[in-house]
Amino acid sequence: MTKAEKEQYVIQLCEEDKNYKEIAKLTHKFIRDIGAIIKRHQENIERENGQLEETNEDYDVKSKSKIS
């Protein structure tokens, strides 16, 4: 199973209302990794629905004071 396939399996199990502990046992992943996969999936859904703005890593340095 590839990494993408495992992540899709985690998402599928979550949609089947399995808890993180059950998913961890079935996929042999850490609970923190499962949480990260689910969070990333939810952010992607929100972004597709227009509920989450794209984050722009390029921020305006000129607007900061010289002391900052």
N, C-alpha and C positions, 0 to 999 in steps of 0.2 A: 504494500500500500504506500502510495506517495504521501508527502506531507499535505498536499492539497486535498487528497482523498480522505485522509484522517481528519482534517479540519472540517470537511463537509460531513463526515460521520458524526463528529462531535455536535455540530449544528443540528443534524437530524435527530440525534438522541435528545437534545435539549427541547426541540419542538415536540417530541413525544412525551414531554413532561418528566423526564428522568432528572434526578438531582445530580449535583456535581460529583458526589461520592460514587454513585452508580456509573456515571459516565467515565470517571477516572478508572474504575475497575475494568470496564469493558474496553477502554482504549489504551490502557497502560500509560496514561499521561498524568502529570501533576495537576492538582486542583487549580493552582494559580495559572497554569497554561490554559486550562479549560476556560477559566474566567476571562483571560485575555482574548481567546478565540471568540467567545460569545460577545464580549464588548466590542471587538472589531467588527463583527457581523452586524450588531445592532447599529453601530455608527454608520456602516455602509448603507443600511436600510434607511436610516434617517436622512442621510445625504442624498439618496436617490429620491426620497419624498420631498426634498427641499426643506426639511426641518432643521438641518444642521448646516451651518455655513462652512465653506472650505477654509481651512486654516492656511494662512499665508506665512511662510517661514521668513520671508523678506520683510523685515520691519524697518520703519523709518528711523535711522540713527540720528538724523539731523534734528528731530524733534526732542531728543533727550538733552538735558542740560550737560554741561561739561563736567560737572561735579559727579553726576551719575556715572 
